[in-house]
Amino acid sequence: MDFDKLVHQPTRLQIFAHLYQHGETSFPDLQKALDVTEGNLASHIQRMEDADCVAVEKQFVDRKPQTTYELTDRGREKFEEHIGTLESLIDDLDG
């Protein structure tokens, strides 16, 4: 049974799960929800963006920059496949 390393990494798994459940989320809200440093979050988001799993939108709101993230269709599919793999593993353990 192979796990997708992009999704399975603990911090990225939390990012996938949060975005899957909450949809579009701002950088500060995501950082606060996951309790990670700015640099750590930014590097994981970059890896997910490079894999076309997260869409990044940058805009100005009241003259302040705001960055939001949302899973792409590919990101949602990869997360759902990962959950399916975990469920299969659990089913196999139950016998």
Buried (B, 14 or more C-beta within 10 A) or exposed (E): EEBBEBBBBEBBBBBBBBBBEEEEBBBEBBBEEBEBEEEEBBEBBEBBBEBEBBBEEEEEEEEEEEBBBBBBEEBBEBBEEBBEBBEEEEEEEEE
